[in-house]
Amino acid sequence: MDAQSRGRADGIDPADQWVLNPHTGDYELRLNQSGGDSTGASQASGPRIPNRREPVRGGGGERGDTARNDSGERGDTARDSSGERRGPDPDGHESAPRREVMGQRSRRSANAPRKQEGSGHGEASGRRSRKAPKAPKARRKKALLWTGGTMAFVLVGLSVGGYALYQRFNGNLNTVDIGDAGNKNVADADSPIDILIIGTDKRTGKGNEGYGDKNSEGHADTTILFHVSKDRTNATALSIPRDMITDIPDCTAKQPDGSEKVIPGTQGVRFNTSLGQGGRNPGCTMRTVEEITGIKPDHFMMVDFNAVKELSTAVGGVKVCLAKPVKDPDSHLDLSEGEHRIQGEDALAFVRTRHSFGNESDLDRIKVQQQFMASMLREMQSNDTLTSPTKLYDLADAATKALTVDSGIGSVTKLTSLAQELSTVDTKNITFVTAPVMDNPAELVKATVVLDKAKADPLFAMMREDVSLTEVEAQKKAKKSKQDALLKGPKAAAADVRVDVYNGGKIPGAAQTTVTWLQNNQGVLKSTNKANAPAKIEKTTLEYAPNQADQARALAAMMGLPSSAMKKGTTDAEGLQAMVLTLGNDFKGAGIPIAAPKKVPKDVPLANADKPECAK
């Protein structure tokens, strides 16, 4: 459908009215309601979208990015007899005089002298530059939309101008109440953000009959935990295989009548049944991911097959590379070796095929999906997308239609706020990785996988401790913090370390097992089991006095504590006062370091969102 035939009943496409403000870098809604036909197009067919690289001659003979009406005024709004600008109300009718929307020029008297267009920009007086203004670099961040799963982690970060557009996009969103499974706030200050992206195999929409499981209730076919660092400089996209055998915990799902139903957990089942099976909602999948990784997702975004087709089409296609030709009779994917730009049905076939690449496993399909997502991210941040108001509108419309989200981000305003939180992450600092797994040893015919804990535990620890999988320039230049300095210095002998141990984590008896390990394996004889802490805590802490610093450093080295666990007091300890070690949910067992490693295990493959790869 072309730009002229899409949109409101009056034939005007709202996307056509989004223009770039060269002074702010924002896209703004400017509706053409002038009395004259400033564009030369009939009102019935809707306004023509001027190419901003080509100046348009308006009725007043001026040249510029927008046309002028017969009185010489700009054609985005009309003036009444008092000289005030008028514009449409949300229903498309003329409204009372108002200020121009979102960053346009302030209201002024009709008799006030007009500043010459182009003045102050190096142009001759009275003439506007024929060259389109260079878009500010910041525009890339303001228009950032993330896309992933078998579809999208979509954050609408462009300026939504006008009540009608806001209502349209807001009405597109579907929301699910997940209770306390996520975060009620959009994001917490000074904390990482974790978003669970779920692509379901539910067959909805025309043309999707050939994909997924015929009678599926909508399982978690593609799942990505998208972790954004506390400083917002980097992100990790962790794919979780759908056929991984795991335990699914009890979860509570809100019913249509408002009541709550507790859905019993199951042990030793495929991960994808954490959604849909037995009435499980995305909150159940979030709790399952937390059990597996130790990371509690803040929010979820869920999409189905249609999202791949709609979003890939909205950006004008996604570039993919094939190391060999592919002709798959199941997905109907038929592509030659080399580079292609695909969209719609071909894009869906590309991310769904499992018989065309690698050893035809779901793990190889995950690799292809990650390549597709990285390419879509690059496409969304390209100048061809960011300088096209129509593409931006189509993206926002398709994205919000495709999404089901939790109530914590269940509006365009909240999604925009989330986008602003993430706007500083560059694609070169986004790393894709798959949860390390191995063949299920319980099966003769290999159909499922199980977590490879030797590799997975260090990876999950890095994500929990917010360690970047990509070396970020800012991190290389950063000086060691005062907190890191707490681990530096002389250490006391084990026999001189005095500590009381409390259990504030999930493992029963953890305080006693830790004391036993300290005494028998480390020689810390002055350690005491104080049983359960007054409250559960997420992170292990060690509280100590300034004159116990050498003891604290010694205990931290034994237990592998991170600097963030060190809680130094302000007054010295007296007599035989002991330090206080409180084990949190990050404690995995005596002798297992709590601090995350600095590097991923060498045989865990990583992919960078900024580097194109060919599917093999």
C-alpha positions as CSV (number, residue, x, y, z in Angstrom):
1,M,0.0,0.0,0.0
2,D,1.5,3.3,-1.0
3,A,1.9,6.4,1.3
4,Q,-1.1,8.2,-0.3
5,S,-3.7,5.4,0.2
6,R,-2.7,4.6,3.8
7,G,-3.8,6.4,6.9
8,R,-6.8,8.5,7.9
9,A,-10.2,8.7,6.2
10,D,-9.3,12.2,4.7
11,G,-6.4,10.6,2.7
12,I,-3.6,12.2,4.7
13,D,-1.0,9.7,5.9
14,P,0.3,10.8,9.3
15,A,3.7,9.4,8.4
16,D,3.9,11.9,5.5
17,Q,3.8,14.7,8.0
18,W,6.8,13.7,10.1
19,V,9.7,16.0,9.2
20,L,13.2,16.4,10.6
21,N,13.9,19.4,12.7
22,P,17.5,20.1,11.9
23,H,18.0,22.1,15.1
24,T,17.0,19.3,17.5
25,G,17.4,16.1,15.5
26,D,13.8,15.1,16.3
27,Y,11.1,14.0,13.9
28,E,8.0,16.2,14.4
29,L,4.5,16.0,13.3
30,R,3.5,18.9,11.0
31,L,0.1,18.6,9.5
32,N,-0.8,20.4,6.2
33,Q,-4.0,22.3,6.9
34,S,-3.3,25.4,4.8
35,G,-6.1,26.8,2.7
36,G,-4.0,26.7,-0.4
37,D,-2.8,23.7,-2.3
38,S,0.8,24.2,-1.4
39,T,2.0,20.9,-2.6
40,G,0.3,20.8,-6.0
41,A,-1.4,17.5,-5.1
42,S,-5.2,17.2,-4.7
43,Q,-6.5,16.9,-1.1
44,A,-8.3,13.7,-2.0
45,S,-5.1,11.9,-2.9
46,G,-3.2,13.2,0.1
47,P,0.0,15.2,0.2
48,R,3.1,14.2,-1.7
49,I,6.1,13.4,0.5
50,P,8.8,15.8,-0.6
51,N,12.3,14.3,-0.9
52,R,14.2,16.3,1.7
53,R,17.2,16.1,-0.5
54,E,15.3,18.0,-3.2
55,P,13.9,21.4,-2.4
56,V,10.2,21.8,-3.2
57,R,8.7,24.9,-4.8
58,G,5.6,26.0,-3.1
59,G,2.8,28.4,-4.1
60,G,4.6,31.4,-2.7
61,G,7.7,30.8,-4.9
62,E,10.0,30.1,-1.9
63,R,12.2,27.1,-1.9
64,G,12.8,24.9,1.1
65,D,11.9,21.7,2.8
66,T,8.2,22.5,3.1
67,A,5.9,24.4,0.8
68,R,4.4,27.8,1.4
69,N,0.8,28.8,0.8
70,D,-0.4,31.7,-1.2
71,S,0.3,34.2,1.6
72,G,3.9,33.1,1.9
73,E,3.3,31.2,5.1
74,R,4.7,27.6,5.6
75,G,2.1,25.0,4.6
76,D,2.2,22.9,7.7
77,T,-0.5,25.0,9.5
78,A,-2.9,27.8,8.6
79,R,-3.2,31.2,10.3
80,D,-6.6,32.7,11.4
81,S,-7.4,36.3,11.0
82,S,-5.6,37.2,14.2
83,G,-2.4,35.7,12.9
84,E,-2.5,32.7,15.2
85,R,-1.6,29.3,13.8
86,R,-4.4,26.7,13.7
87,G,-4.0,22.9,13.5
88,P,-6.3,19.9,13.6
89,D,-7.6,18.5,16.8
90,P,-7.2,14.7,17.4
91,D,-10.3,14.1,15.2
92,G,-8.8,15.9,12.3
93,H,-11.0,19.1,12.7
94,E,-9.8,22.7,13.0
95,S,-8.9,23.5,16.5
96,A,-8.6,26.8,18.4
97,P,-5.4,28.8,17.9
98,R,-2.5,27.0,19.5
99,R,1.3,26.8,19.6
100,E,2.9,24.8,17.0
101,V,3.6,21.2,18.1
102,M,6.8,19.7,19.3
103,G,9.6,22.2,18.7
104,Q,8.2,24.3,15.9
105,R,8.6,28.1,16.0
106,S,7.0,29.9,18.9
107,R,3.7,31.7,18.2
108,R,4.3,35.3,17.2
109,S,2.4,38.3,15.8
110,A,1.4,38.2,12.1
111,N,2.9,41.7,11.7
112,A,6.3,40.8,13.2
113,P,9.2,40.7,10.8
114,R,10.0,37.2,9.6
115,K,13.6,36.1,10.0
116,Q,15.1,35.2,6.6
117,E,15.2,31.5,6.0
118,G,18.8,30.2,6.1
119,S,20.2,33.2,8.0
120,G,22.7,32.2,10.6
121,H,23.6,29.1,8.6
122,G,26.1,30.5,6.2
123,E,23.5,31.1,3.4
124,A,23.0,34.3,1.5
125,S,20.4,36.6,3.1
126,G,16.8,35.7,2.1
127,R,17.7,32.3,0.6
128,R,17.3,28.9,2.1
129,S,19.9,26.3,1.4
130,R,19.1,23.8,-1.3
131,K,21.1,21.2,0.4
132,A,19.2,19.1,3.0
133,P,20.6,19.7,6.5
134,K,22.8,17.0,7.8
135,A,21.1,15.0,10.4
136,P,22.5,15.3,13.8
137,K,24.4,12.3,15.1
138,A,22.1,12.1,18.1
139,R,19.2,11.3,15.8
140,R,20.4,7.7,15.6
141,K,19.8,7.3,19.3
142,K,16.5,9.2,19.4
143,A,15.1,6.9,16.7
144,L,16.5,3.6,18.0
145,L,14.3,0.6,17.7
146,W,15.6,-2.8,18.8
147,T,14.5,-5.9,17.0
148,G,15.0,-9.6,18.0
149,G,13.6,-12.9,19.1
150,T,12.2,-14.6,16.1
151,M,11.1,-11.1,16.2
152,A,11.5,-7.9,17.9
153,F,12.7,-6.3,21.1
154,V,11.1,-3.1,19.8
155,L,11.4,0.2,21.7
156,V,9.7,3.1,20.1
157,G,12.3,5.9,20.6
158,L,11.2,8.4,18.0
159,S,9.2,11.5,19.0
160,V,5.5,10.7,18.8
161,G,3.9,14.0,17.8
162,G,0.2,14.4,17.9
163,Y,-2.6,12.9,19.9
164,A,-4.0,10.8,17.0
165,L,-0.6,9.0,16.4
166,Y,-0.2,8.4,20.1
167,Q,-3.6,6.9,20.4
168,R,-3.0,4.7,17.3
169,F,0.3,3.3,18.6
170,N,-0.9,2.9,22.1
171,G,-4.0,1.1,20.9
172,N,-1.8,-1.4,19.0
173,L,-0.1,-2.8,22.2
174,N,-1.3,-5.9,24.0
175,T,-0.4,-6.2,27.7
176,V,-0.3,-9.1,30.2
177,D,-0.4,-8.7,34.0
178,I,2.5,-10.9,35.3
179,G,2.2,-9.9,39.0
180,D,5.6,-9.8,40.8
181,A,7.4,-11.8,38.1
182,G,8.9,-8.5,36.7
183,N,9.5,-4.9,37.6
184,K,6.7,-2.5,38.1
185,N,9.0,0.4,37.1
186,V,10.2,0.9,33.5
187,A,13.8,0.8,34.8
188,D,15.6,1.3,38.1
189,A,18.3,3.9,38.3
190,D,21.9,2.6,38.6
191,S,20.8,-0.9,37.8
192,P,21.1,-3.1,34.7
193,I,18.0,-3.8,32.7
194,D,17.0,-7.3,31.7
195,I,14.3,-7.8,29.0
196,L,13.0,-11.3,28.1
197,I,12.2,-11.5,24.4
198,I,9.8,-14.3,23.5
199,G,9.0,-15.5,20.0
200,T,6.0,-17.9,20.0
201,D,5.2,-20.7,17.6
202,K,1.5,-19.9,17.7
203,R,0.0,-19.8,14.2
204,T,-1.8,-16.5,13.8
205,G,-2.2,-14.5,10.7
206,K,-2.7,-15.4,7.0
207,G,0.0,-17.4,5.5
208,N,1.5,-18.9,8.7
209,E,-0.1,-22.3,8.5
210,G,3.1,-23.9,7.3
211,Y,5.2,-22.8,10.3
212,G,5.4,-24.0,13.9
213,D,3.5,-26.8,15.6
214,K,0.0,-27.2,14.2
215,N,-1.9,-27.4,17.5
216,S,0.5,-25.3,19.6
217,E,-0.9,-23.2,22.4
218,G,1.9,-20.7,21.8
219,H,5.1,-22.1,23.2
220,A,8.4,-20.2,23.8
221,D,9.9,-21.1,20.4
222,T,12.6,-18.4,20.5
223,T,13.8,-16.9,23.8
224,I,16.4,-14.2,24.3
225,L,17.4,-12.6,27.6
226,F,18.6,-9.1,26.6
227,H,20.8,-7.7,29.4
228,V,21.7,-4.0,29.3
229,S,24.6,-2.9,31.5
230,K,24.1,-0.5,34.5
231,D,26.1,2.2,32.7
232,R,24.1,1.6,29.5
233,T,27.3,1.2,27.4
234,N,26.9,-2.5,26.3
235,A,24.4,-5.3,26.1
236,T,24.3,-9.1,26.0
237,A,21.7,-11.1,24.1
238,L,21.5,-14.6,25.6
239,S,19.6,-17.2,23.5
240,I,18.0,-20.1,25.4
241,P,17.4,-23.2,23.3
242,R,13.8,-24.3,23.2
243,D,14.6,-28.0,23.5
244,M,16.7,-27.6,26.6
245,I,15.6,-29.9,29.5
246,T,15.0,-27.9,32.6
247,D,12.7,-27.5,35.7
248,I,9.8,-25.1,35.5
249,P,8.8,-23.6,38.9
250,D,5.3,-22.9,40.2
251,C,3.9,-19.7,38.8
252,T,0.8,-17.6,39.2
253,A,-1.3,-16.6,36.2
254,K,-4.1,-14.0,36.3
255,Q,-7.3,-15.3,34.8
256,P,-9.8,-13.4,32.5
257,D,-12.1,-12.8,35.5
258,G,-9.4,-11.2,37.5
259,S,-8.7,-14.2,39.8
260,E,-5.3,-15.8,40.1
261,K,-4.4,-19.4,39.4
262,V,-1.3,-21.2,40.7
263,I,0.1,-23.4,37.9
264,P,2.2,-26.3,39.4
265,G,5.8,-26.6,38.2
266,T,7.2,-29.5,36.4
267,Q,10.6,-31.1,36.4
268,G,12.7,-32.4,33.5
269,V,10.7,-30.9,30.6
270,R,11.5,-28.8,27.6
271,F,12.1,-25.2,28.2
272,N,9.6,-24.1,25.5
273,T,6.7,-25.5,27.7
274,S,7.3,-22.7,30.2
275,L,4.8,-20.7,28.0
276,G,1.4,-21.9,26.9
277,Q,1.4,-25.3,28.5
278,G,-1.3,-25.6,31.2
279,G,-2.2,-21.9,30.9
280,R,1.3,-20.6,31.6
281,N,1.8,-17.0,30.7
282,P,5.0,-15.1,30.0
283,G,5.5,-14.5,33.7
284,C,6.1,-18.3,34.1
285,T,8.8,-18.1,31.4
286,M,10.4,-15.2,33.2
287,R,10.5,-17.2,36.5
288,T,12.0,-20.2,34.6
289,V,14.7,-18.0,33.1
290,E,15.5,-16.7,36.6
291,E,15.8,-20.2,37.9
292,I,18.2,-21.1,35.1
293,T,20.4,-18.0,35.1
294,G,20.0,-16.4,38.5
295,I,18.9,-13.2,36.7
296,K,15.4,-11.8,37.2
297,P,14.0,-10.3,34.1
298,D,12.5,-6.8,34.5
299,H,10.1,-7.0,31.5
300,F,9.1,-9.2,28.7
301,M,8.2,-8.6,25.0
302,M,6.4,-11.3,23.1
303,V,5.8,-11.6,19.3
304,D,4.6,-14.2,16.9
305,F,5.4,-15.1,13.3
306,N,3.7,-12.1,11.8
307,A,6.2,-9.7,13.4
308,V,9.1,-11.1,11.3
309,K,7.2,-10.4,8.1
310,E,5.9,-7.0,9.1
311,L,9.0,-5.5,10.6
312,S,11.3,-6.8,7.9
313,T,9.0,-5.2,5.3
314,A,8.7,-2.0,7.2
315,V,12.5,-1.4,7.0
316,G,12.5,-2.2,3.3
317,G,14.2,-5.6,3.7
318,V,17.0,-7.0,5.8
319,K,20.4,-7.9,4.3
320,V,21.5,-11.5,4.8
321,C,24.5,-13.5,3.5
322,L,24.5,-17.2,2.6
323,A,27.8,-19.2,2.4
324,K,25.9,-21.7,0.2
325,P,22.7,-21.8,-1.9
326,V,19.5,-22.9,0.0
327,K,16.4,-24.6,-1.3
328,D,14.3,-25.8,1.6
329,P,11.0,-27.5,0.6
330,D,9.6,-27.2,4.1
331,S,10.1,-23.5,4.7
332,H,10.1,-22.7,0.9
333,L,13.3,-20.7,1.3
334,D,15.0,-20.5,-2.1
335,L,18.1,-18.3,-2.2
336,S,21.4,-18.5,-4.0
337,E,24.8,-18.2,-2.5
338,G,25.8,-14.6,-1.5
339,E,24.1,-11.5,-0.3
340,H,20.3,-10.9,-0.4
341,R,17.8,-8.4,0.9
342,I,14.8,-10.3,2.2
343,Q,11.5,-9.3,3.7
344,G,8.0,-10.7,4.4
345,E,7.6,-14.4,3.7
346,D,11.3,-14.9,2.8
347,A,12.4,-13.3,6.0
348,L,10.1,-15.6,8.1
349,A,11.3,-18.6,6.1
350,F,15.0,-17.6,6.7
351,V,14.6,-17.5,10.5
352,R,12.4,-20.6,10.7
353,T,14.3,-23.0,8.5
354,R,16.2,-25.7,10.4
355,H,17.2,-28.0,7.5
356,S,19.3,-25.5,5.6
357,F,22.3,-24.7,7.8
358,G,24.8,-26.4,10.0
359,N,23.8,-29.9,11.2
360,E,20.1,-29.0,10.9
361,S,19.6,-28.5,14.6
362,D,17.8,-25.9,16.6
363,L,21.2,-24.6,17.8
364,D,22.2,-23.8,14.2
365,R,18.9,-22.1,13.6
366,I,19.6,-19.9,16.7
367,K,22.9,-18.8,15.0
368,V,21.0,-17.8,11.9
369,Q,18.4,-16.0,13.9
370,Q,21.1,-14.0,15.7
371,Q,22.7,-13.0,12.3
372,F,19.3,-11.9,11.1
373,M,18.6,-9.9,14.2
374,A,22.0,-8.2,14.1
375,S,21.4,-7.3,10.5
376,M,18.0,-5.8,11.3
377,L,19.5,-3.7,14.1
378,R,22.0,-2.3,11.6
379,E,19.2,-1.7,9.0
380,M,17.2,0.2,11.6
381,Q,20.1,2.4,12.4
382,S,21.0,3.1,8.8
383,N,20.5,6.5,7.3
384,D,18.0,5.1,4.8
385,T,15.7,4.3,7.7
386,L,16.4,7.2,9.9
387,T,15.9,9.8,7.2
388,S,12.6,8.4,6.1
389,P,9.5,9.6,8.0
390,T,7.4,7.0,6.3
391,K,9.7,4.1,7.3
392,L,9.9,5.4,10.8
393,Y,6.1,5.5,11.0
394,D,5.7,2.1,9.4
395,L,8.2,0.7,11.9
396,A,6.5,2.2,14.9
397,D,3.1,1.0,13.7
398,A,4.3,-2.6,12.8
399,A,6.3,-2.9,16.0
400,T,3.5,-1.8,18.4
401,K,1.0,-4.1,16.5
402,A,3.4,-7.0,16.9
403,L,4.1,-6.6,20.6
404,T,2.6,-8.1,23.7
405,V,4.3,-6.7,26.8
406,D,3.9,-6.6,30.6
407,S,2.0,-3.8,32.2
408,G,5.2,-2.2,33.5
409,I,6.0,-1.1,29.9
410,G,2.4,-1.3,28.5
411,S,2.2,2.0,26.8
412,V,4.0,4.0,24.2
413,T,5.1,6.5,26.8
414,K,6.7,3.7,28.9
415,L,8.3,2.1,25.8
416,T,9.7,5.5,24.8
417,S,11.1,5.9,28.3
418,L,12.7,2.5,28.1
419,A,14.2,3.4,24.7
420,Q,15.7,6.5,26.1
421,E,17.3,4.4,28.9
422,L,18.9,2.2,26.2
423,S,19.7,4.8,23.6
424,T,23.4,5.0,24.3
425,V,24.2,1.3,23.5
426,D,26.1,1.1,20.3
427,T,25.6,-2.0,18.1
428,K,29.3,-2.7,18.3
429,N,28.9,-3.3,22.0
430,I,26.0,-5.8,21.6
431,T,27.1,-9.4,21.9
432,F,25.0,-12.5,21.0
433,V,25.6,-15.7,22.8
434,T,23.7,-19.0,23.3
435,A,23.4,-20.7,26.7
436,P,26.0,-23.5,26.6
437,V,24.4,-26.9,26.3
438,M,25.3,-30.5,25.5
439,D,23.4,-33.5,24.2
440,N,21.0,-35.0,26.7
441,P,22.9,-38.1,28.1
442,A,19.6,-39.8,29.0
443,E,18.6,-40.2,25.3
444,L,19.8,-42.7,22.8
445,V,18.3,-40.7,20.0
446,K,19.4,-37.2,20.6
447,A,16.4,-34.9,20.5
448,T,17.0,-32.6,23.5
449,V,19.9,-30.9,25.2
450,V,20.8,-30.1,28.8
451,L,22.7,-27.2,30.3
452,D,26.5,-27.5,30.3
453,K,27.0,-26.1,33.8
454,A,30.8,-26.0,33.6
455,K,30.5,-23.4,30.8
456,A,27.1,-21.9,31.6
457,D,27.8,-21.0,35.2
458,P,30.7,-18.6,34.4
459,L,28.7,-17.0,31.6
460,F,25.7,-16.4,33.8
461,A,27.9,-15.1,36.6
462,M,29.3,-12.5,34.2
463,M,25.8,-11.4,33.3
464,R,24.7,-11.3,36.9
465,E,27.8,-9.2,37.9
466,D,27.3,-6.9,34.8
467,V,30.6,-7.9,33.2
468,S,30.6,-6.9,29.5
469,L,31.2,-9.6,26.9
470,T,32.4,-6.9,24.6
471,E,35.4,-4.7,25.5
472,V,33.9,-1.2,25.8
473,E,36.2,1.7,25.1
474,A,34.8,3.5,28.2
475,Q,35.7,0.6,30.3
476,K,39.3,0.5,29.0
477,K,39.8,4.1,30.0
478,A,38.0,3.9,33.4
479,K,40.1,4.2,36.5
480,K,39.8,1.6,39.2
481,S,37.0,2.6,41.5
482,K,37.3,3.1,45.3
483,Q,35.3,-0.1,45.7
484,D,37.8,-2.2,43.8
485,A,40.6,-0.7,46.0
486,L,39.0,-2.4,49.0
487,L,40.4,-5.7,47.8
488,K,43.9,-4.4,47.5
489,G,46.4,-4.5,50.4
490,P,47.8,-6.9,53.0
491,K,45.8,-10.0,54.1
492,A,45.5,-11.4,57.6
493,A,46.5,-15.0,58.3
494,A,43.5,-17.5,58.2
495,A,43.9,-18.2,62.0
496,D,43.3,-14.5,62.7
497,V,40.1,-14.2,60.6
498,R,37.0,-13.9,62.8
499,V,33.6,-14.1,61.1
500,D,29.9,-14.8,61.8
501,V,28.1,-16.4,58.8
502,Y,24.4,-15.9,58.1
503,N,22.3,-17.5,55.4
504,G,20.2,-15.0,53.4
505,G,20.1,-17.1,50.2
506,K,18.0,-19.9,48.7
507,I,20.2,-22.9,49.6
508,P,19.1,-24.5,52.9
509,G,22.0,-25.0,55.4
510,A,24.4,-22.8,53.4
511,A,25.7,-21.1,56.6
512,Q,26.8,-24.4,58.2
513,T,28.3,-25.8,55.0
514,T,30.3,-22.6,54.6
515,V,31.6,-22.6,58.2
516,T,32.6,-26.3,57.8
517,W,34.4,-25.5,54.6
518,L,36.2,-22.4,56.1
519,Q,37.4,-24.4,59.1
520,N,38.4,-27.6,57.4
521,N,39.6,-26.3,54.1
522,Q,40.8,-22.8,54.7
523,G,41.9,-22.9,58.4
524,V,39.4,-20.2,59.5
525,L,38.7,-21.7,63.0
526,K,37.1,-18.5,64.3
527,S,34.1,-18.8,62.0
528,T,30.6,-19.3,63.5
529,N,27.2,-20.4,62.0
530,K,24.6,-17.8,62.9
531,A,21.8,-19.7,60.9
532,N,19.3,-17.7,58.8
533,A,19.6,-14.0,58.2
534,P,16.6,-11.8,59.2
535,A,15.7,-11.4,55.5
536,K,16.6,-12.9,52.2
537,I,19.1,-10.9,50.0
538,E,20.1,-11.1,46.4
539,K,23.8,-10.4,46.8
540,T,26.3,-11.7,49.3
541,T,27.8,-9.1,51.6
542,L,30.7,-8.9,54.0
543,E,30.4,-6.2,56.7
544,Y,33.6,-5.2,58.6
545,A,35.3,-2.4,60.5
546,P,38.2,-0.3,59.3
547,N,40.6,-2.2,61.6
548,Q,39.4,-5.5,60.2
549,A,40.3,-4.7,56.6
550,D,43.1,-7.2,56.4
551,Q,40.8,-9.9,57.7
552,A,38.1,-8.9,55.1
553,R,40.6,-9.1,52.2
554,A,41.7,-12.5,53.3
555,L,38.2,-13.8,53.5
556,A,37.2,-12.2,50.2
557,A,40.2,-14.0,48.5
558,M,39.2,-17.4,50.0
559,M,35.5,-17.1,48.9
560,G,36.0,-15.3,45.6
561,L,34.0,-12.3,46.7
562,P,33.6,-9.3,44.3
563,S,34.4,-5.8,45.4
564,S,30.7,-5.0,45.4
565,A,30.3,-7.4,48.4
566,M,32.6,-5.4,50.6
567,K,30.8,-3.2,53.1
568,K,33.3,-1.2,55.1
569,G,32.1,0.5,58.3
570,T,33.1,3.8,59.8
571,T,34.2,2.8,63.3
572,D,36.7,0.3,64.5
573,A,35.7,-3.0,66.0
574,E,36.3,-3.6,69.7
575,G,37.6,-6.6,71.5
576,L,36.6,-10.0,69.8
577,Q,33.9,-8.5,67.6
578,A,33.6,-10.6,64.4
579,M,32.9,-9.6,60.8
580,V,29.5,-10.4,59.4
581,L,29.2,-12.5,56.2
582,T,25.6,-12.8,54.8
583,L,25.2,-15.3,52.0
584,G,22.8,-14.1,49.3
585,N,21.0,-15.7,46.3
586,D,24.2,-15.4,44.3
587,F,25.9,-18.0,46.6
588,K,26.1,-21.3,44.8
589,G,28.1,-23.4,47.3
590,A,31.1,-23.5,49.5
591,G,34.3,-23.1,47.5
592,I,32.5,-21.8,44.4
593,P,33.7,-18.2,43.7
594,I,30.9,-15.6,43.9
595,A,32.8,-13.0,41.8
596,A,32.3,-13.3,38.1
597,P,35.2,-14.2,35.8
598,K,36.4,-11.5,33.5
599,K,36.3,-13.6,30.3
600,V,33.8,-16.1,28.8
601,P,35.1,-19.7,28.6
602,K,37.2,-19.8,25.5
603,D,35.0,-22.4,23.7
604,V,31.8,-20.5,24.1
605,P,31.2,-18.8,20.7
606,L,30.2,-15.1,20.6
607,A,28.8,-13.0,17.8
608,N,28.9,-9.2,17.5
609,A,25.9,-7.2,16.3
610,D,28.1,-4.9,14.3
611,K,29.9,-7.6,12.2
612,P,28.0,-9.2,9.4
613,E,28.3,-13.0,9.0
614,C,27.3,-15.5,6.4
615,A,24.9,-18.3,7.3
616,K,26.6,-21.7,6.7
